Amino acid sequence: MRLSDYKKVLEGNFILLLTSNSKEKSAINAIINNIYKVTIDEDNRGAYFGMIGNAFVLHLSGESGTINNFSIINVCKAFISNAINPNPALIILSGICWGDPNNTKLGMTIVSDELITANQQTITNAGSIPKTRTFKSLFSIDDDCFSDNDNVIVGKTCSAELLIKDADFRAKLLALIPDCLGGEMEGFALIPALRDCNWLMVKTISDFADDDTYSRDEQLKFCERLASDIEYIIPRLITSLELPFNIESDEAVLIQDIISGPSIEFNINNFDYREMNTVLNDSYGKVILRKLSNYIDGEVFKDEFMYDMADLILELVQNEFRHNNAVKIIVKFDTKSISFDSGTDFYDISSIEGYNGGAIAWRNVLDKFITSGDIEYLYKSDRLEFKLKSFVDKINVIKSRCKVTLDPSKSGYSRFRPALDFDKTCTSVYYDMRGEIMSSRAIGIFEQIEKIVKNDIMVYLSVRDQNQKEKYMKLLSEYEGMIKFIN
């Protein structure tokens, strides 16, 4: 996935997260839902796209320092200055830092909208004195934004290209800037370049800038704390700053479909209980409908299946979170079934009674599809599965009787335009694209497939992996309702 291909929908519609070492990178990647490695033109040590809460997130990782191209400072500068890239709504420079032992504790996370640089020194008879400058973000964070979390504090951070492990030097520095909560080593070179951007510093305290607390061996633990706090911080920033992220347009739902692959992950940490119903319906609902549309053939499953099954999926997820203490639920969509996995035991939805949403959704699917034998419901304590029996039977028939064959001998000379042969009595056909490597060959085949689709014949395609599917989805976007991807 090349990020610049989606500039239009992502413009001002994602958060850019920055890290400067492998420990921070691995910890942040662990909290990104539907994480997907993406391609950008700039040098980097990893570019990952996904979602945290109700927002798209691009995580760029680099190295510390200020000189080489892989420095996260230079990676970020190059990315935001390249016109082909979408501009983020917010840039977060994240990582670990040192803290003031009088005002902070180890493991606390500082959120800063104000940075004091102290990288320049003035030499006097009394020694060197840091020269400070203050930079303020376009965003302003309320002091009580994170009042329900004692581990997250709002305040100023200082920055200098100095690894401080001396309590006396730290004390002299804090005497110059007594309202500073801690310090780090990247912001001084990056933040001045972000004057026209919305930025924040989010740093977790790993030491007190002295020999007693500084330890590289302990840093991974603090990076994991950083990631946990960022997972908490981002949804609250979205609410507090009223960031208008769009994840519901057709283009945004396409991106979610691509990065999520064959499954959708629901994590309780991404929900406010008061807004759970709205987020499930308005945001996740559209992605689920898109994935379920792959089963709509007009014969076995029509549009009502898509909406009835989406209703059941969303009600089931909501019930598991609200009433069964679930933390994470993964819903997987494949050709043969729709399944649910979780780290806890599921409630057997077939036992549900009454007239609440879950009970109504279950009875709709039971009466319309399970009783008729089109779907088989299987329950295990740690897994729920809806086998799509009639759909699988139909696909197997199409694969055996309505398989498209390619005749390259009838192709044109200037471009590859093969003839596609199939039984003209078929209302749906199947073609295996897994062996196609060359893009020009795929384009030639798709030109012929478009002719088939225009005759109201549905086409099922097999692909090697998610990357091939993504490439073909863009080429065939005009006909997505009549072209389905299966394996």
N, C-alpha and C positions, 0 to 999 in steps of 0.2 A: 504494500500500500504506500504510494507516494503521497505525502501529505499535501503537497502543492496542488494535486489534482482536485482537492476538496476545499480550495481556498474560499470559494463563494460562501459555502454554508458554515465554514469554521471562522470566518472573519469576525473577530470580537466575540467568539463563541466557545472559547476554551481557556483553561488555566494552564500556564506554562510553569512547570515545576523544575527546579534546577538542583542538581547534586554534584559534588566534586570528588567523590571517591567510590570505590567498589562497595564498601560497607553501607554507605548511605543509599547507593543505587539499589542494592538487593533488598534493603528494608522498605524503601518506597515502592518498588515494583510489587512487593508482596501485598500491598493494600489497594492496588489498582484493579478494579473489576474489568473483566474481558480484555486483559492486557494484550496488545498486538504490536509487534515490532514494525516500525514504519521507516520509510526512507526519506531523508532530507539531503540537500546538497552540501551542507556544512559538515566539517570534520566533527566527530563526536565519539564518545565511548558508549553510546547506546541511546536510541531514540524510541520511546515506547508510548503508545497511545491507548487510552482506555477511559474509564469513568471512575470518579469518586463522588459518591452521593448522586446528585442530579446534574452533574456537569461533566463535559468532556475534559480530559486532562492529557497534556503532552508532557512527558517526563524526559528531559534531556540530561544526560550525564556526561561529565568530563573529568578533568583533573584539577588539582589545586595549582596555585601559581598564576602568573600573569603573562608569561612570554609565549609558550608554545601554542599551536593551533588547537590543541585538545584541552587547553585550560577552559573550564566552564565559563569563565568570564568572556573569553574570545568566542566560544561556541555561541553563547547567548547574543553577543553583539552582532556576530555574523548573521545569525538567524533572523533577528528583528530588523536588520538593515537590508535583507534580501527581499525585493519587491514581490517575488513569486510566492513567498510564504504568507499565510494568514497572520494577522496580528492578534495576540492574545488579549483577553479581557483583563487579565491579571497575571503578573509575573511574581512567583514566590521563590526567593533564594532560600533554600532549606539546607539544613546540616546540623553539625554540632558546634558548640562554642564553649567559652569559659564564662563563669558567672561571678558576680560579686558575693562573697560568702556572707556578707552582712545582710543582704536583702533577698537572696535566692537559696535554693537547695539543689543538690545534684539531681539530675533527671527532670527538672522543671523545663518547660518550653516557653521561650520568649517570643512573642509576636510583636514586631516593630514596624511602625509606619514612619519612624524617624531614625536616621543613621548619622552618627558622628564619626567622621573619618579622622584618623590620627596617624597617618602614614608619614607625613612630613615632620622633620625635626628642626628646631632652632637651637644652634649651639651657643651656649653662654659660658661665662666663667664658672657658673654653678653646675655646668653639665648640659646635657641635651634636654630640651623641653618639647614635647609633642605639640605640633600646630594643628588645631582642630578646625573642622568645617562641618556644618550641619546640612543634611539633605532631608527634605520632607516629601513623602509620597503624595500623589494626588488624592489618594484615599486617606481617610482618617478613621481610626478604629476607636470605638467607645471603650472606656476602661472596663465597663461591665459586660462587654460582649461575650466573655467566657466565664461569667460569674458562677456558673454551675460546675466548674471544673477547677479545683484548687491547684492543679498541676500546670495550667496555662495562664501566663501573666502577660499583660500588655505593658510595654515600656521601650525605652531607648536602648539601642545597641551601638557599640563603637567598633571600628574596624581599622586594622593596620596589618601590614605584611610582616608580622612578628609572631613567632611561636613563644608565647610568654609562659615561663615556668619559674617565675621569681616573684615571691609575695611582696617584696619591697617595691619592685617596679610596678606591679599591679596597683599597689596602694597609691603610688605617686600619680599614676594615670587616672585612677578614680577620683583623686583629689581635684583634678582639673575638671572632671565631668561627673560630679557626685550623683546625678540623677540617672546615670547609665547603669543598666542591669547586668551587662556582660559584653563580651567582645569576640570577634572572629576575624578571618583572614581573606575574605573574598569581596565583601561589599564595597570596600574603599575604591576598588578598581572598576566595579560594575555599576553601582547605583548612580554615580554621576552621569553615566551614559543613558540612564532611564528617566531623565527629567520629564519627558513627554508621555511616560507610561505609568500605568497603575502597578505599583510594586509593593511587596511586603517582605520582610525578613522573618523567617520562622526557624528558630535555632534552639536545640535542646542542650542544656548545660551538662557537659561531660567532666569538667574539672573546674578548679578555682584558680587557674593560672599559677599554680605553685607545684613544687616537686612532690609534695605529699599526695596530691589527688590526680596528677596527670598520669594516665596509663593508656597506651595504645590497645592493650589487651581488653580493657573495659569498654572501648568505644562502640563495639557492635551492639552491646546491651543498650546504650544510649541512642544509637541509630534506630533500633527497634521501638524505643519509647517515642522518638521523633515521629516515626511513621504512624504509630497509634494515635498520637495527638493530632497529626495532620488529618487523619481520617475523621476526627472529631471537629477540627477547626474549619475545614472547607465548607461543609453544609451550613455552619453558623455564619460564616462570612457571606455566603450567598444570600442568606436571609437579611443579615444586618446591613449589607451594602446594597441590597436590592439589585443584585446582578441578574440581568434578564437573559439567562441562558435558554437557547432554543434547542431542545432535543426531540421535538415533536413534529417538525416539518417532514415531508416525504424524504428530503435529502438527508436530514439528520437521522431519520429512522433507517435509511439505507446504510449509513455509517455504522450504526449500532448493530445492524444485521451482519455486516461484514466482520466487525471486530469480535462479536460474540460467537461467531462460527455456528456449530450445531447446537449450542446450548445457551441458556440465560441463567446468570447467577443472581440470586437475591440475598442480600446481607442485611441483617437487622440494624447494623451500624449506620446504614445509609438512609434510615427512615426516622422521621419524627412521628411518634404514635398518633399524634393529632392529625397529621397530614397523610398518613399511610394510605388510606383509601383513595385519596385524590391522586397521589403519585402513582400508585398501582394502575389506576384507571387511565389517567391522562398520559403518562410517560411510558410505563412498561406495556400498557395495553396495545399501543400501536406497533411496538416491536413484535409482540406475540402474534398479533394479527398478520403481520408480514410473514412470519415464519410459518404460520398455519396456512397461509394462502398457497403454499407449495403443495398442499394436499388437495386443493380444490380442483376437481376435474369436471364438474358439471354432471357427473353420473353417480359415482359412489358418494362423494362428498360435494355438497353445494355450499353456497355462501353461509347458510345457517349453521353449518358445522363449525366454520371458522369462528363465528361469534359465540356459539354455545360452548365450544371447547375453551376459548379464551376466558369466558366468564368463569368456568369451572377452575381453570388454572389459577386465575387471580384470587378467587375466593378461597381456594385451597391454601395458597401461599399466605394470605391474610390470616386465615384461621390458625395455621401453624405458628405464625409469629405471635399472634395475640393470645392464643389459648393453649399452646403446646410447648412454649419456651424454645422454639426453634431459633437458631442463630444464623444458619446459612442453608439455603435450598437451591439446588441446581436442577433446572428443568431441561431435559435433552430432547431434541427433535431429530429423529432419523426416519428413514423410509418405512421401517417396520413398526415403530412405536413412538409414543411420547412417554417419557419416564421422569420420575422425581427421586432425587437422592438428597440425603441430609445426614448430619452427624448425630441426629437424635431419632428416636422412634417416631414414626408417623401415626397419626390417628387414622383409622380406617374410615374413609369418607363414605363408604357404602352404609355405615351404621348411623349416619347423621339423620336426625329427624327434625320436624318442625317446619317453620316457614321463614327462617333467616336466609340470607343470601347464599350461603354455602349449600344449604339443603335444596333450595330452588335450582341452583346451577347443577347439582348432582342429578336431580330427578330429570331435568331436561336432557342431559346426556344419556342417562339410563333409558328413558323412554324412547328416544329417537334413534339411538345408535347401538347401545349395548344389548337391549332386548332383541333387536333385529339381527344381531350377530355381526354387524359391521365392525364393532369394537369389542375386544375382550379386556375386562378389568382384572388385574392381578394385584393382590396385596401381600406384601411382606413387611415386617415391622420397620425395616430400614429403607424400604423402597416401594414406590407405587409405579405401576406401569399400565398404560392403555395401548394394547396391541391393535394395530389398524389392519385387521384381518382382510376385509374386503378390498381395501386399497392395495395391500401387498399382492393379493391374488390378481388384481387387475394389472399391476405393473409387471408381474411375471408373465401374464398373457401377452402384454405389449412387447416385452423383450423377446419372446419366442416367435410371435406371429407378425409383429409390426416393426421389426428392426430395420433401420435405414442402412443401406449399403452405398458405398461411394464408388463411382466409376470415373477415375482420373483421366481415362482416355478421351473423354468428352469435354475436357477442360479447354479453355481458350489458351492462346499462345502468350499474350501479353500479361495476363493475370491468371492465377489459379482459380478456375471456376468449374469445379467438378459437377457431374450430374449425381443427384441423390435419388436412388431407387428404393421404392417401398411399395407395399400392397396398397393400391389406391382405394380399397374398401375400408381401410383403417381410419378411425376418427382421432386416434392418438398414435404417435410413433415414438421410437426410441433410437438415439444415436449415442455411441460411446466415444467421448472426446478425450479419454485418458491417454491415448497414444499420440495425440496431436501436440507437436512441440513448437512449430513455427507460427508466429502471429499472422503472417500473410496467408498461411494455409487456413487458419481458423477463420479469418475474415472472408475468404472465398467460400468456405463451408456455410458460414452464417448468412451470406448473401442468398444462398439457395434455401436455407432454413426459413428465412423471412418470406420467401415465396410460398412455402408450405403453410406457414402460420396465417398468411393472408387468405388461405382457403379454409380458415376456421378449423385447422387441424392442430391439436395440442402436441407439443414436442417435449419429450423428456430427455435430458442430457446427463450422462455420468461424467464426473470430473475427478482429477487426481487428488486435489486437496483444496483448501480454502483459498490459496493464492490464485490457482487457475480459475476457481469460481468467481473471485472478485474481478479478475480481468475480463471474463466473459460477461459478467453482469453489466459492466459499463458498456460493452459493445452491443448488448441486446436489451438495454434499458427500455427502449420503446415498446418492446413486446413482452415485458416481464410477466404479464398476466397469462400468456399462452405458452411460455417457455419455463419449464420446471427443472430444477437440478436434483438428481437422485444418485444414489450409489448402491 
